[in-house]
Amino acid sequence: MALSPSAGSAAGTGPAVPAGTLLCDVRDGVATVTIHHPAKRNAMTAAMWRELPVLLERLAADASVRVLVLTGSGGTFCAGADIAELSGARDEDGDGEPGGGPQSLAVAAEEALAAFPKPALAAVRGYCVGGGCQLAAACDLRFAAEGSSFGVTPARLGIVYPATATRRLAGLVGPATAKFLLFSAELIDADRALRTGLVDELLPPEELDGRVAEFARTLASRSLLTQAAAKEFANGGAGPERVAHWAEQARGSGDTAEGVSAFLERRPPRFTWAG
């Protein structure tokens, strides 16, 4: 993992960085993680899969980070796993457990991203395929540039797609579309991805970065308490113990009082709950 002074360095406008790297830039409450492996359309190497959960754990613990944006350098989000590393490699289990092969690493990274306790946005341009689509689906929301392509392609390689990733994909786009993608391994365009729910907003390429930055700033200004509880509830964690936990957090946070005061005083709220 490399720390970059700005996301622009991943696109070649700043200091050179090693290929096969996750770049991280934290600014104004927004952490931008950039997949940087341009020679292979930002395919994820084993080292990158391993590094992502470590990086996410650090960002989750950083009180200054309120929103995560995952993107790819240049004109591609992520073309999946580095296929060259799959030769001779295998997992112990079709769900990525307990082996340490490429699929296990991808599942661990996907689960860490899905469990990230703050809002996570995917900013997609170009190819979002295989493991790249797996990562995008694990984010809370997906913004895409027109002309992007999406696909889930294990059927081209005879790989059993992980059960967790299959359930997440089906929950996002519905069983029929998930089956279409998994059975055929065909790519779909951004318009169809928008219609199926795989993409939340579709934008002209020149507007993608600005819209994602604007929306991330909006999220960073809102109550992280509200967002964290809503994320957990929406993801199925709404048992009595967790409901009670969040009620207790709300009582002790001061966010509600601050939000009401700010509304009545017609000023931006200053929410302080950080998890």
C-alpha positions in Angstrom: 0.0 0.0 0.0 1.2 3.4 -0.8 0.1 6.8 0.5 -0.4 9.4 -2.2 -0.6 13.1 -1.8 -3.7 13.1 -4.1 -5.7 10.7 -6.1 -4.3 12.4 -9.2 -1.0 10.7 -8.8 -2.6 7.4 -9.6 -3.6 8.8 -13.0 -0.1 9.8 -13.8 -0.3 13.5 -12.8 1.9 13.2 -9.8 4.9 11.3 -8.5 5.4 7.8 -10.0 4.1 5.0 -7.8 4.8 1.2 -8.1 2.3 -0.8 -10.1 0.2 -3.3 -8.2 -0.4 -0.8 -5.5 -3.4 0.5 -3.4 -3.1 4.2 -3.2 -4.8 6.0 -0.3 -5.6 9.7 0.0 -7.5 11.2 3.0 -8.8 14.6 2.6 -11.7 16.6 4.2 -13.2 13.4 5.8 -13.1 11.4 2.6 -10.6 8.5 2.1 -10.0 7.7 -1.6 -8.5 4.3 -2.2 -7.3 3.8 -5.8 -6.5 0.5 -7.4 -3.3 1.1 -9.3 -2.2 -1.7 -11.7 -2.5 0.1 -15.1 -0.5 -2.5 -17.1 -3.2 -5.1 -16.3 -6.3 -2.8 -16.3 -6.0 -2.6 -12.5 -6.2 -6.3 -11.9 -5.8 -7.2 -8.3 -2.7 -9.2 -7.3 -2.6 -11.4 -4.3 -0.6 -8.8 -2.4 -3.3 -6.2 -3.2 -6.1 -8.5 -2.0 -4.2 -9.0 1.2 -3.5 -5.4 1.7 -7.1 -4.1 1.3 -8.5 -5.5 4.6 -5.5 -4.1 6.4 -6.0 -0.7 4.9 -9.7 -0.7 5.5 -9.2 -1.6 9.2 -6.9 1.4 9.5 -9.3 3.8 7.8 -12.2 2.5 9.9 -10.3 3.4 13.1 -9.4 6.8 11.8 -11.9 9.3 13.3 -11.1 11.8 10.6 -12.4 9.5 7.9 -16.2 9.6 7.4 -16.6 8.3 3.9 -14.7 5.8 1.7 -14.4 6.1 -2.1 -13.0 3.1 -4.1 -11.9 3.7 -7.6 -9.3 2.7 -10.2 -6.4 4.6 -11.8 -6.6 5.8 -15.4 -9.6 4.8 -17.4 -10.4 1.4 -15.7 -12.0 0.5 -12.3 -10.7 -3.1 -12.0 -10.5 -6.0 -14.5 -10.7 -8.6 -11.7 -8.0 -10.8 -10.3 -4.6 -11.1 -11.9 -5.2 -14.3 -13.9 -1.5 -15.0 -14.1 -1.5 -15.7 -10.4 -4.3 -18.3 -10.8 -2.2 -20.8 -12.6 -1.6 -23.7 -10.2 -3.4 -22.0 -7.4 -6.6 -23.3 -5.8 -8.7 -22.8 -2.7 -9.7 -25.4 -0.2 -13.4 -24.3 -0.4 -15.7 -22.8 -3.0 -16.6 -20.1 -0.5 -13.0 -19.0 0.1 -12.5 -21.0 3.3 -10.2 -22.0 4.8 -7.5 -21.9 2.1 -5.2 -18.9 1.4 -5.6 -19.0 -2.4 -6.7 -16.2 -4.7 -10.4 -16.8 -4.1 -10.0 -16.8 -0.3 -8.1 -13.5 -0.5 -10.8 -12.0 -2.7 -13.6 -13.1 -0.3 -11.7 -11.7 2.7 -11.2 -8.3 0.9 -14.9 -8.3 -0.2 -16.2 -9.0 3.3 -13.9 -6.4 4.8 -15.3 -3.8 2.3 -18.9 -4.8 2.9 -18.3 -4.5 6.7 -16.6 -1.1 6.6 -18.6 0.8 9.2 -18.8 4.1 7.2 -20.4 4.8 3.8 -18.4 3.3 0.9 -18.8 4.5 -2.6 -17.5 2.9 -5.8 -16.5 5.3 -8.6 -16.4 3.2 -11.8 -15.1 4.0 -15.2 -14.1 1.5 -17.9 -14.0 -2.2 -17.0 -15.6 -3.4 -13.7 -15.2 -7.1 -14.2 -14.8 -10.3 -12.1 -13.2 -9.4 -8.8 -13.6 -5.7 -9.7 -17.4 -6.2 -9.8 -17.2 -8.2 -6.6 -15.6 -5.2 -4.9 -18.0 -2.7 -6.4 -20.9 -4.8 -5.2 -19.5 -4.8 -1.7 -19.7 -1.0 -1.6 -22.8 0.7 -0.4 -23.4 2.7 -3.6 -22.0 2.7 -7.1 -21.5 5.7 -9.4 -20.4 4.9 -13.0 -19.3 6.8 -16.1 -21.2 6.2 -19.3 -19.3 3.7 -21.4 -18.4 1.5 -18.5 -18.7 -2.3 -18.7 -19.7 -4.8 -16.0 -19.3 -8.5 -15.8 -19.0 -11.5 -13.4 -16.8 -13.9 -15.3 -15.9 -17.1 -13.3 -17.7 -19.3 -15.9 -15.0 -18.4 -18.4 -12.4 -20.1 -16.1 -14.5 -22.9 -14.5 -14.3 -21.2 -11.1 -17.1 -21.6 -8.5 -18.1 -18.1 -7.6 -18.1 -17.7 -3.8 -21.4 -18.2 -2.0 -21.1 -14.9 -0.1 -20.4 -12.9 -3.3 -23.3 -14.7 -5.2 -25.8 -13.9 -2.4 -24.6 -10.2 -2.3 -24.9 -9.9 -6.1 -28.4 -11.5 -6.1 -29.5 -9.2 -3.3 -28.4 -6.3 -5.3 -29.7 -7.1 -8.8 -32.1 -9.9 -8.2 -31.7 -13.6 -8.8 -32.5 -13.6 -12.5 -29.9 -10.9 -13.4 -27.3 -12.6 -11.1 -27.9 -15.8 -12.9 -27.5 -14.1 -16.3 -24.2 -12.6 -15.3 -22.9 -15.8 -13.7 -24.1 -18.3 -16.2 -23.0 -16.3 -19.3 -19.9 -14.4 -18.1 -21.0 -11.8 -20.6 -20.4 -8.1 -20.1 -23.2 -5.7 -19.8 -23.1 -2.0 -20.5 -23.6 0.8 -18.0 -27.2 1.5 -19.1 -28.2 -2.0 -18.4 -26.2 -2.0 -15.1 -28.3 1.1 -14.1 -31.6 -0.6 -15.0 -30.7 -3.7 -13.0 -29.6 -1.8 -9.9 -25.9 -2.7 -10.2 -25.3 1.0 -10.7 -27.0 3.8 -8.7 -26.1 6.8 -10.8 -24.8 7.0 -14.4 -22.9 10.1 -15.4 -21.0 11.5 -18.4 -17.3 10.5 -17.9 -16.2 14.1 -17.4 -18.8 14.5 -14.6 -18.1 11.4 -12.6 -15.3 12.6 -10.3 -17.0 15.8 -9.5 -20.3 14.1 -8.7 -18.7 11.5 -6.5 -16.6 14.2 -4.7 -19.8 16.3 -4.2 -21.8 13.4 -2.8 -18.9 12.2 -0.6 -18.7 15.7 0.9 -22.5 15.6 1.5 -22.2 12.3 3.3 -19.2 13.5 5.4 -21.4 16.4 6.6 -24.2 14.1 7.8 -24.5 12.1 11.0 -22.1 9.1 11.0 -24.3 7.6 13.8 -27.3 7.6 11.5 -25.3 6.2 8.6 -23.6 3.4 10.6 -26.9 2.2 12.1 -28.7 2.5 8.8 -26.0 0.5 7.0 -26.1 -2.3 9.6 -29.9 -2.5 9.6 -30.1 -2.4 5.8 -27.5 -5.2 5.6 -29.6 -7.4 7.9 -28.2 -6.7 11.3 -31.4 -5.7 13.0 -31.7 -8.1 15.8 -32.9 -6.9 19.2 -29.4 -6.6 20.7 -28.2 -4.5 17.8 -31.3 -2.3 17.9 -30.7 -1.8 21.6 -27.1 -1.0 20.9 -27.9 1.7 18.5 -30.5 3.2 20.7 -27.9 3.5 23.5 -25.5 5.0 21.1 -28.1 7.6 20.0 -28.8 8.5 23.6 -25.2 9.1 24.5 -24.0 10.7 21.2 -25.3 14.2 21.3 -25.9 14.0 17.5 -29.7 14.3 17.9 -29.5 17.4 20.0 -26.9 18.9 17.7 -29.0 18.1 14.6 -32.2 19.7 16.1 -30.3 22.7 17.3 -28.6 23.3 14.0 -32.0 22.9 12.2 -33.6 25.5 14.5 -30.7 27.9 14.3 -30.4 27.4 10.5 -26.8 26.5 10.5 -24.8 23.4 9.4 -24.7 20.7 12.1 -21.5 19.7 13.7 -21.9 16.0 14.4 -19.3 14.4 16.7 -20.1 10.7 16.9 -17.3 8.8 15.4 -18.0 5.2 16.4 
